Amino acid sequence: MTRKYDMNWPVAIFLTICPFIGIIGTCVYVYFYGISFIEPLLLILFWFISGMGITMGYHRLFSHKSFKTNTIIEWILMICGSLALQNTILKWCSDHRKHHNFPEMEKDPYSIKKGFWHAHIGWILEKTPEDNNRIVGVKDLEKKSVVIFQNKYYFHIAVLFGFLIPLLIGFYYERPLGALLWGVFLRITLVHHATFFVNSLCHFVGTRTYDVYSTARDSWIVSLFTFGEGYHNYHHKFPTDFRNGVRWFAFDPSKWLISILSLFKLTKDLKRTNEYFILKSKCDSIYNVVKSSLDDTSSSSKKKFKKSFDLINKSFTKWKDIDPTFRKKYSKQEQKNVKRYKKEINILFNDLKRFKSSILTEHKIQSKTI
C-alpha cells in the first residue's frame, strides 16, 4: 500500500531544487564552460569536511558519546556538521537516539518497516505529528555552549561556511558559479543522499554478521561515501563503539581520525567493545541463522555443527572466567591464555561458517524436494 504524505513543503522544495541545480546545473555548466581543477577539489574537500562533521561529530561524539574531546574540537565539528544542512545537533541526535531506542517501532523516525522511500527521505519530507517530532532524550546536550550557539545561529553558520566560503574561493579563481555548483549544490546533494542511504540501503541490503535479528546491515560500499557509516549492523549491535568498521582494514576515516587525535590527547576515553563480545556475537549470529534448519539436517552435519559450537562456548567460558567484568589488567599468563582462547575460537568459527554453508545448502535442497 502506498503511503500518503502530508508534505513539509519548504523542506520538500529545497530537497528537490538542490539536487536539480546540483546535478543538472553542474552538467550544463560543464558543457558550456568545462571543468577547472578547483571545482571537483571543492566538491571533495567540502564533502569530506561536512561528511566528517556528521559522522564524527553529530553521530559518534554527540549522539553516542563514543569518545570525549575538548571544546575547540566540539566547535569545529559543530561547524563542519552544520555545512551538511541536516538540521541542528539537538534535532539530529534526538531523531537518531529514537532510531536506536525504538528500532522499527512507531517512534523510530526512519523505520525501514515503513518502506525504503520512507527510511531514505520520506520521513524528512513528511510533516510529522508534533508528538513524534518533539526533541527528546538530549538533556545531556542542551547545556553545552556549542549546542546552544548552533541552535541560535544554525543557518548563519551554514550559509557563512557552506555557501560564502566556496563562493569566495570561486571568485578568486574567476569561476564563482562553478564553485557554487560543485562546492555547494552538488556537494550538499551527495552528502544528503549518502547519509540517507545509511538509513535506507543499510537496512535493506548487506550482511548481518553481528545480529541477525536486526534490520541493520553492513555495506562497505555505503561506507566509501559516508566515511565509515556503512558498517551498520555492527553499529546497531554496539552503538557506543567509536568504530563502525571494527576491522583494521575497514574503510572508516572517522575511526582513524579519532584514533590519530587521541595520540595528541585531543580525543580521549575512546569506547571500544571488548573483543570477547564481538567474537561472541559473530558466533551466536551463525547459530541463529542455522538453528531453524537443524531439525531438517542430516545427523552427521548436525553433530559436527553442534560439537564446534559447544567447543567455542567452552573457550568463551574460560575466557570470561579470567575476567568476568572485562575490566582488569591481565597478567602475562592470563594474556597467553586469552590469546590461546582467541585462536581456538577463530579456528572453530571458520568451521562454523563452513558447516553453516553446508547445512543451509542441504536444507534448501530438501525444501525443494518436499
C-alpha positions, 0 to 999 in steps of 0.5 A, a space after each residue: 500500500 502506498 503511503 500518503 504524505 502530508 508534505 513539509 513543503 519548504 523542506 520538500 522544495 529545497 530537497 528537490 531544487 538542490 539536487 536539480 541545480 546540483 546535478 543538472 546545473 553542474 552538467 550544463 555548466 560543464 558543457 558550456 564552460 568545462 571543468 577547472 581543477 578547483 571545482 571537483 577539489 571543492 566538491 571533495 574537500 567540502 564533502 569530506 569536511 561536512 561528511 566528517 562533521 556528521 559522522 564524527 561529530 553529530 553521530 559518534 561524539 554527540 549522539 553516542 558519546 563514543 569518545 570525549 574531546 575538548 571544546 575547540 574540537 566540539 566547535 569545529 565539528 559543530 561547524 563542519 556538521 552544520 555545512 551538511 544542512 541536516 538540521 541542528 545537533 539537538 534535532 539530529 541526535 534526538 531523531 537518531 537516539 529514537 532510531 536506536 531506542 525504538 528500532 522499527 517501532 512507531 517512534 523510530 523516525 526512519 523505520 525501514 518497516 515503513 518502506 525504503 522511500 520512507 527510511 531514505 527521505 520520506 520521513 524528512 519530507 513528511 510533516 510529522 505529528 508534533 508528538 513524534 517530532 518533539 526533541 527528546 532524550 538530549 538533556 545531556 546536550 542542551 547545556 553545552 555552549 556549542 549546542 546552544 550557539 548552533 541552535 541560535 545561529 544554525 543557518 548563519 553558520 551554514 550559509 557563512 561556511 557552506 555557501 560564502 566560503 566556496 563562493 569566495 574561493 570561486 571568485 578568486 579563481 574567476 569561476 564563482 558559479 562553478 564553485 557554487 555548483 560543485 562546492 555547494 549544490 552538488 556537494 550538499 546533494 551527495 552528502 544528503 543522499 549518502 547519509 540517507 542511504 545509511 538509513 535506507 540501503 543499510 537496512 535493506 541490503 548487506 550482511 548481518 554478521 553481528 545480529 541477525 535479528 536486526 534490520 541493520 546491515 553492513 555495506 562497505 560500499 555505503 561506507 566509501 561515501 559516508 566515511 565509515 557509516 556503512 558498517 551498520 549492523 555492527 553499529 546497531 549491535 554496539 552503538 557506543 563503539 567509536 568504530 563502525 568498521 571494527 576491522 583494521 582494514 575497514 574503510 572508516 576515516 572517522 575511526 582513524 581520525 579519532 584514533 590519530 587525535 587521541 595520540 595528541 590527547 585531543 580525543 580521549 576515553 575512546 569506547 571500544 567493545 571488548 573483543 570477547 563480545 564481538 567474537 561472541 556475537 559473530 558466533 551466536 549470529 551463525 547459530 541463529 541463522 542455522 538453528 531453524 534448519 537443524 531439525 531438517 539436517 542430516 545427523 552427521 552435519 548436525 553433530 559436527 555443527 553442534 560439537 564446534 559450537 559447544 567447543 567455542 562456548 567452552 573457550 568463551 567460558 574460560 575466557 570470561 572466567 579470567 575476567 568476568 567484568 572485562 575490566 582488569 589488567 591481565 597478567 602475562 599468563 592470563 594474556 597467553 591464555 586469552 590469546 590461546 582462547 582467541 585462536 581456538 575460537 577463530 579456528 572453530 568459527 571458520 568451521 562454523 561458517 563452513 558447516 553453516 554453508 553446508 547445512 543451509 545448502 542441504 536444507 534448501 535442497 530438501 525444501 525443494 524436494 518436499 
